[in-house]
Amino acid sequence: MGNYTDIEKEFESIIQPKLNAILVASPNNTPQRQQQINAIISQELFALRTNKMVDLSSFTGRNVICYFSAFLQSSIANPELSINDNDINGFMNALSGMDKSKGLDLILHTPGGGVTATESIVTYLRKIFKKDIRVIVPHMAMSAGTMIACSSKEIVMGKQSSLGPIDPQYHNVPAQGVLKEFEKAIAETQVSPNKSLIWKEIIKQYRPTFVGECENAVKMSYDLVDGWLSDCMFKGYKSTKKARIAKVLDELSSHDASKLHDRHYDFEKCKKLGLKVTALESNQDFQDKVLSLYHSYLLSIYRLPSSVKYIECQRGQTFVINGKRNP
């Protein structure tokens, strides 16, 4: 099975002889030798990830794009960790020269991000692959990542996988959380006017029009997922389509239902909501290949501390964002 330990051992067996050769050739610890070591590690990690993608693509007969953010290994709010408009450049790079007739398996690991950037990515991918897109979530696809998953024809999840509420982030703040806080401020000050001074200090953090913009972001995310579910995942359900969509959105788009922006919805919860989810464990070979790929990215994140995000495909096109993950 493609667990982290196995992938790490596989990588060590590849990298150690090459590192030993450098150490023999350059016994002194110089900046040049460290540059050589760093370059070899980066090159071999890229080769490992690409080989795992090729392995998965050969098994399924489908294209593979990996979108992997290092958000779980970051302690600061770097906007590049989230879905943003720069990501479209990574997808353009990954799709160059690809056989579009084979459809797409999108491996997704993200905390979410901007609604408009998410719409652009989904629109772009659908123009290329029509609706032959399957989203595979080896671990987490939260917020706007869940929106992307809902735009696909099928979501593959393991026992460890999670989706989340589609509460969009607006300027790195959960939009529905802002609206609920604003509603609470109005309700409490109406009942107890003496609380207005307390709420004034909280509300003044928001610039003019911010609450209205959050309302628009929430409505936009709702409308987008409504449309995507209608014309793809639930397209074949004529008489029950509206009810199915309503059940999903009443849970995932409601702050009252989900309670927290980062609430986790596992495979069973997603299945009960009516989403078209397939268990990763239903095919052992497929599971091994997906998790081997996932753990090759996890290993890359740990071995390359400046890496923030990867957008790569099985043909070797790579788009890596480097930046700061910790203070």
PAROLO-350959 format. One record per residue (C-alpha): residue number from 1; residue in one letter; y, x, z. Coordinates in steps of 0.2 Angstrom, whole numbers, m for minus. Example, Ala and Ser with C-alpha at 12.3 -4.5 7.8 and 13.67 -1.06 7.14 Angstrom:
BEGIN
+-----+------+-------+-------+-------+
|  nr | rest |     y |     x |     z |
+-----+------+-------+-------+-------+
|   1 |    A |   m22 |    62 |    39 |
|   2 |    S |    m5 |    68 |    36 |
+-----+------+-------+-------+-------+
This chain:
BEGIN
+-----+------+-------+-------+-------+
|  nr | rest |     y |     x |     z |
+-----+------+-------+-------+-------+
|   1 |    M |     0 |     0 |     0 |
|   2 |    G |    18 |     6 |    m4 |
|   3 |    N |    24 |     8 |    14 |
|   4 |    Y |    38 |    20 |    18 |
|   5 |    T |    27 |    33 |    26 |
|   6 |    D |    16 |    34 |    10 |
|   7 |    I |    31 |    35 |    m1 |
|   8 |    E |    39 |    49 |    10 |
|   9 |    K |    22 |    58 |     9 |
|  10 |    E |    22 |    57 |   m10 |
|  11 |    F |    39 |    63 |   m11 |
|  12 |    E |    36 |    78 |     1 |
|  13 |    S |    21 |    83 |    m9 |
|  14 |    I |    32 |    84 |   m25 |
|  15 |    I |    48 |    92 |   m17 |
|  16 |    Q |    41 |   105 |    m5 |
|  17 |    P |    34 |   117 |   m18 |
|  18 |    K |    51 |   117 |   m27 |
|  19 |    L |    60 |   119 |   m11 |
|  20 |    N |    49 |   133 |    m6 |
|  21 |    A |    52 |   142 |   m23 |
|  22 |    I |    71 |   141 |   m20 |
|  23 |    L |    69 |   148 |    m2 |
|  24 |    V |    59 |   163 |    m8 |
|  25 |    A |    71 |   166 |   m22 |
|  26 |    S |    86 |   165 |   m11 |
|  27 |    P |    81 |   169 |     7 |
|  28 |    N |    99 |   169 |    13 |
|  29 |    N |   107 |   152 |    18 |
|  30 |    T |   122 |   152 |     6 |
|  31 |    P |   132 |   137 |    m1 |
|  32 |    Q |   125 |   140 |   m18 |
|  33 |    R |   107 |   139 |   m11 |
|  34 |    Q |   111 |   123 |    m2 |
|  35 |    Q |   119 |   116 |   m18 |
|  36 |    Q |   102 |   120 |   m27 |
|  37 |    I |    92 |   111 |   m14 |
|  38 |    N |   103 |    96 |   m14 |
|  39 |    A |   102 |    95 |   m33 |
|  40 |    I |    83 |    96 |   m33 |
|  41 |    I |    82 |    82 |   m20 |
|  42 |    S |    93 |    71 |   m29 |
|  43 |    Q |    84 |    74 |   m46 |
|  44 |    E |    67 |    71 |   m38 |
|  45 |    L |    72 |    55 |   m29 |
|  46 |    F |    79 |    49 |   m46 |
|  47 |    A |    62 |    53 |   m54 |
|  48 |    L |    53 |    44 |   m40 |
|  49 |    R |    63 |    28 |   m42 |
|  50 |    T |    62 |    28 |   m61 |
|  51 |    N |    43 |    31 |   m60 |
|  52 |    K |    41 |    16 |   m48 |
|  53 |    M |    52 |     5 |   m59 |
|  54 |    V |    41 |    10 |   m75 |
|  55 |    D |    26 |     6 |   m65 |
|  56 |    L |    32 |   m11 |   m60 |
|  57 |    S |    38 |   m15 |   m78 |
|  58 |    S |    22 |    m9 |   m86 |
|  59 |    F |    12 |   m21 |   m74 |
|  60 |    T |    23 |   m36 |   m77 |
|  61 |    G |    28 |   m33 |   m95 |
|  62 |    R |    46 |   m37 |   m90 |
|  63 |    N |    62 |   m27 |   m88 |
|  64 |    V |    67 |   m22 |   m71 |
|  65 |    I |    84 |   m19 |   m64 |
|  66 |    C |    87 |   m13 |   m46 |
|  67 |    Y |   102 |   m18 |   m37 |
|  68 |    F |   101 |    m9 |   m20 |
|  69 |    S |   115 |    m8 |    m7 |
|  70 |    A |   115 |     4 |     8 |
|  71 |    F |   123 |    m9 |    19 |
|  72 |    L |   110 |    m9 |    33 |
|  73 |    Q |   113 |    10 |    35 |
|  74 |    S |   132 |     9 |    36 |
|  75 |    S |   142 |     7 |    51 |
|  76 |    I |   159 |     5 |    42 |
|  77 |    A |   166 |    m9 |    30 |
|  78 |    N |   165 |     0 |    13 |
|  79 |    P |   169 |   m13 |     0 |
|  80 |    E |   158 |    m4 |   m12 |
|  81 |    L |   143 |   m10 |    m1 |
|  82 |    S |   146 |   m28 |    m7 |
|  83 |    I |   145 |   m37 |   m23 |
|  84 |    N |   161 |   m33 |   m33 |
|  85 |    D |   169 |   m32 |   m50 |
|  86 |    N |   164 |   m14 |   m52 |
|  87 |    D |   146 |   m19 |   m52 |
|  88 |    I |   147 |   m26 |   m70 |
|  89 |    N |   149 |    m8 |   m76 |
|  90 |    G |   132 |    m4 |   m68 |
|  91 |    F |   124 |   m19 |   m76 |
|  92 |    M |   131 |   m15 |   m93 |
|  93 |    N |   124 |     3 |   m91 |
|  94 |    A |   107 |    m4 |   m86 |
|  95 |    L |   106 |   m16 |  m100 |
|  96 |    S |   110 |    m4 |  m114 |
|  97 |    G |    96 |    m2 |  m126 |
|  98 |    M |    85 |   m14 |  m117 |
|  99 |    D |    73 |   m26 |  m125 |
| 100 |    K |    80 |   m42 |  m120 |
| 101 |    S |    65 |   m52 |  m126 |
| 102 |    K |    55 |   m47 |  m111 |
| 103 |    G |    66 |   m56 |   m98 |
| 104 |    L |    72 |   m48 |   m82 |
| 105 |    D |    66 |   m45 |   m65 |
| 106 |    L |    81 |   m42 |   m54 |
| 107 |    I |    76 |   m32 |   m38 |
| 108 |    L |    90 |   m38 |   m26 |
| 109 |    H |    95 |   m30 |    m9 |
| 110 |    T |   113 |   m34 |    m4 |
| 111 |    P |   124 |   m42 |    10 |
| 112 |    G |   133 |   m52 |    m3 |
| 113 |    G |   151 |   m51 |    m8 |
| 114 |    G |   164 |   m59 |   m19 |
| 115 |    V |   162 |   m76 |   m27 |
| 116 |    T |   171 |   m72 |   m43 |
| 117 |    A |   161 |   m56 |   m45 |
| 118 |    T |   145 |   m65 |   m42 |
| 119 |    E |   149 |   m78 |   m55 |
| 120 |    S |   153 |   m64 |   m68 |
| 121 |    I |   137 |   m55 |   m65 |
| 122 |    V |   126 |   m71 |   m67 |
| 123 |    T |   136 |   m77 |   m82 |
| 124 |    Y |   133 |   m59 |   m90 |
| 125 |    L |   115 |   m59 |   m86 |
| 126 |    R |   112 |   m76 |   m92 |
| 127 |    K |   121 |   m72 |  m109 |
| 128 |    I |   108 |   m58 |  m111 |
| 129 |    F |    92 |   m66 |  m105 |
| 130 |    K |    96 |   m84 |  m106 |
| 131 |    K |    87 |   m91 |   m91 |
| 132 |    D |    72 |   m79 |   m91 |
| 133 |    I |    78 |   m71 |   m75 |
| 134 |    R |    67 |   m69 |   m59 |
| 135 |    V |    75 |   m62 |   m43 |
| 136 |    I |    64 |   m52 |   m32 |
| 137 |    V |    69 |   m50 |   m14 |
| 138 |    P |    59 |   m36 |    m5 |
| 139 |    H |    70 |   m37 |    11 |
| 140 |    M |    87 |   m46 |    11 |
| 141 |    A |    99 |   m55 |    m2 |
| 142 |    M |   112 |   m63 |     9 |
| 143 |    S |   127 |   m74 |     5 |
| 144 |    A |   132 |   m70 |   m13 |
| 145 |    G |   115 |   m62 |   m15 |
| 146 |    T |   107 |   m79 |   m11 |
| 147 |    M |   119 |   m87 |   m24 |
| 148 |    I |   112 |   m75 |   m37 |
| 149 |    A |    94 |   m79 |   m32 |
| 150 |    C |    98 |   m97 |   m34 |
| 151 |    S |   104 |   m94 |   m52 |
| 152 |    S |    86 |   m88 |   m57 |
| 153 |    K |    71 |   m97 |   m63 |
| 154 |    E |    61 |   m91 |   m48 |
| 155 |    I |    63 |   m81 |   m32 |
| 156 |    V |    49 |   m69 |   m26 |
| 157 |    M |    49 |   m66 |    m7 |
| 158 |    G |    38 |   m58 |     5 |
| 159 |    K |    35 |   m62 |    23 |
| 160 |    Q |    48 |   m50 |    28 |
| 161 |    S |    61 |   m56 |    15 |
| 162 |    S |    77 |   m66 |    19 |
| 163 |    L |    90 |   m76 |    10 |
| 164 |    G |   106 |   m82 |    19 |
| 165 |    P |   119 |   m96 |    19 |
| 166 |    I |   130 |   m96 |     3 |
| 167 |    D |   146 |   m95 |    14 |
| 168 |    P |   156 |   m84 |     3 |
| 169 |    Q |   166 |   m69 |     9 |
| 170 |    Y |   184 |   m69 |     5 |
| 171 |    H |   193 |   m52 |     8 |
| 172 |    N |   178 |   m47 |    18 |
| 173 |    V |   179 |   m62 |    30 |
| 174 |    P |   166 |   m77 |    30 |
| 175 |    A |   177 |   m91 |    22 |
| 176 |    Q |   168 |  m105 |    31 |
| 177 |    G |   170 |   m96 |    47 |
| 178 |    V |   189 |   m96 |    45 |
| 179 |    L |   189 |  m114 |    40 |
| 180 |    K |   179 |  m119 |    56 |
| 181 |    E |   190 |  m109 |    67 |
| 182 |    F |   206 |  m117 |    59 |
| 183 |    E |   198 |  m134 |    62 |
| 184 |    K |   194 |  m130 |    80 |
| 185 |    A |   212 |  m124 |    83 |
| 186 |    I |   219 |  m140 |    77 |
| 187 |    A |   207 |  m151 |    87 |
| 188 |    E |   209 |  m141 |   103 |
| 189 |    T |   228 |  m141 |   102 |
| 190 |    Q |   229 |  m159 |    99 |
| 191 |    V |   219 |  m162 |   115 |
| 192 |    S |   227 |  m148 |   125 |
| 193 |    P |   244 |  m143 |   118 |
| 194 |    N |   245 |  m129 |   131 |
| 195 |    K |   231 |  m120 |   120 |
| 196 |    S |   243 |  m118 |   106 |
| 197 |    L |   250 |  m102 |   111 |
| 198 |    I |   232 |   m94 |   112 |
| 199 |    W |   228 |  m101 |    95 |
| 200 |    K |   244 |   m95 |    88 |
| 201 |    E |   239 |   m77 |    92 |
| 202 |    I |   223 |   m80 |    82 |
| 203 |    I |   229 |   m89 |    67 |
| 204 |    K |   244 |   m78 |    64 |
| 205 |    Q |   231 |   m65 |    58 |
| 206 |    Y |   230 |   m75 |    42 |
| 207 |    R |   243 |   m73 |    29 |
| 208 |    P |   251 |   m89 |    21 |
| 209 |    T |   239 |   m98 |     9 |
| 210 |    F |   224 |   m89 |    16 |
| 211 |    V |   216 |  m104 |    23 |
| 212 |    G |   218 |  m113 |     6 |
| 213 |    E |   211 |   m99 |    m3 |
| 214 |    C |   195 |   m99 |     9 |
| 215 |    E |   193 |  m118 |     5 |
| 216 |    N |   194 |  m114 |   m14 |
| 217 |    A |   181 |  m100 |   m12 |
| 218 |    V |   169 |  m112 |    m2 |
| 219 |    K |   171 |  m125 |   m15 |
| 220 |    M |   168 |  m113 |   m29 |
| 221 |    S |   152 |  m106 |   m22 |
| 222 |    Y |   146 |  m124 |   m19 |
| 223 |    D |   150 |  m129 |   m37 |
| 224 |    L |   142 |  m113 |   m44 |
| 225 |    V |   126 |  m115 |   m35 |
| 226 |    D |   125 |  m133 |   m39 |
| 227 |    G |   127 |  m130 |   m58 |
| 228 |    W |   115 |  m115 |   m58 |
| 229 |    L |   101 |  m125 |   m49 |
| 230 |    S |   104 |  m139 |   m60 |
| 231 |    D |   102 |  m130 |   m77 |
| 232 |    C |    88 |  m118 |   m72 |
| 233 |    M |    77 |  m118 |   m57 |
| 234 |    F |    78 |  m138 |   m55 |
| 235 |    K |    80 |  m141 |   m74 |
| 236 |    G |    63 |  m150 |   m76 |
| 237 |    Y |    66 |  m162 |   m61 |
| 238 |    K |    74 |  m177 |   m70 |
| 239 |    S |    73 |  m191 |   m57 |
| 240 |    T |    74 |  m180 |   m41 |
| 241 |    K |    85 |  m166 |   m47 |
| 242 |    K |   101 |  m172 |   m38 |
| 243 |    A |    91 |  m175 |   m21 |
| 244 |    R |    83 |  m157 |   m22 |
| 245 |    I |   100 |  m149 |   m25 |
| 246 |    A |   108 |  m159 |   m11 |
| 247 |    K |    94 |  m153 |     1 |
| 248 |    V |    97 |  m135 |    m3 |
| 249 |    L |   116 |  m136 |    m3 |
| 250 |    D |   117 |  m146 |    13 |
| 251 |    E |   108 |  m132 |    22 |
| 252 |    L |   114 |  m116 |    14 |
| 253 |    S |   132 |  m121 |    11 |
| 254 |    S |   135 |  m130 |    28 |
| 255 |    H |   142 |  m119 |    42 |
| 256 |    D |   137 |  m133 |    54 |
| 257 |    A |   119 |  m132 |    47 |
| 258 |    S |   117 |  m113 |    46 |
| 259 |    K |   128 |  m110 |    62 |
| 260 |    L |   130 |   m91 |    58 |
| 261 |    H |   135 |   m82 |    42 |
| 262 |    D |   121 |   m70 |    43 |
| 263 |    R |   107 |   m82 |    48 |
| 264 |    H |    91 |   m78 |    40 |
| 265 |    Y |    80 |   m90 |    29 |
| 266 |    D |    63 |   m83 |    27 |
| 267 |    F |    50 |   m88 |    14 |
| 268 |    E |    44 |  m103 |    23 |
| 269 |    K |    61 |  m110 |    26 |
| 270 |    C |    66 |  m107 |     8 |
| 271 |    K |    50 |  m116 |     3 |
| 272 |    K |    54 |  m131 |    14 |
| 273 |    L |    71 |  m132 |     7 |
| 274 |    G |    63 |  m134 |   m10 |
| 275 |    L |    68 |  m118 |   m18 |
| 276 |    K |    56 |  m112 |   m31 |
| 277 |    V |    49 |   m97 |   m21 |
| 278 |    T |    33 |   m87 |   m24 |
| 279 |    A |    25 |   m76 |   m11 |
| 280 |    L |    25 |   m58 |   m14 |
| 281 |    E |     8 |   m57 |    m6 |
| 282 |    S |     0 |   m68 |   m18 |
| 283 |    N |    m4 |   m53 |   m29 |
| 284 |    Q |    m9 |   m37 |   m20 |
| 285 |    D |    m5 |   m25 |   m35 |
| 286 |    F |    11 |   m33 |   m38 |
| 287 |    Q |    16 |   m32 |   m20 |
| 288 |    D |    12 |   m14 |   m19 |
| 289 |    K |    22 |   m10 |   m34 |
| 290 |    V |    37 |   m19 |   m28 |
| 291 |    L |    37 |   m12 |   m10 |
| 292 |    S |    34 |     6 |   m17 |
| 293 |    L |    49 |     4 |   m27 |
| 294 |    Y |    59 |    m4 |   m13 |
| 295 |    H |    54 |    11 |    m1 |
| 296 |    S |    58 |    24 |   m14 |
| 297 |    Y |    76 |    17 |   m13 |
| 298 |    L |    76 |    16 |     6 |
| 299 |    L |    70 |    35 |     6 |
| 300 |    S |    84 |    39 |    m6 |
| 301 |    I |    97 |    31 |     5 |
| 302 |    Y |    91 |    41 |    20 |
| 303 |    R |    90 |    57 |    10 |
| 304 |    L |   106 |    56 |     1 |
| 305 |    P |   119 |    50 |    15 |
| 306 |    S |   133 |    48 |     3 |
| 307 |    S |   125 |    35 |    m8 |
| 308 |    V |   131 |    18 |    m6 |
| 309 |    K |   124 |     8 |   m20 |
| 310 |    Y |   112 |     9 |   m34 |
| 311 |    I |   111 |    m1 |   m50 |
| 312 |    E |    96 |     6 |   m61 |
| 313 |    C |    83 |     1 |   m74 |
| 314 |    Q |    66 |     6 |   m79 |
| 315 |    R |    73 |    15 |   m94 |
| 316 |    G |    81 |    28 |   m83 |
| 317 |    Q |    99 |    22 |   m84 |
| 318 |    T |   107 |    25 |   m67 |
| 319 |    F |   124 |    20 |   m60 |
| 320 |    V |   126 |    26 |   m42 |
| 321 |    I |   141 |    23 |   m31 |
| 322 |    N |   144 |    37 |   m18 |
| 323 |    G |   156 |    35 |    m3 |
| 324 |    K |   158 |    34 |    15 |
| 325 |    R |   144 |    25 |    25 |
| 326 |    N |   149 |    31 |    43 |
| 327 |    P |   164 |    37 |    52 |
+-----+------+-------+-------+-------+
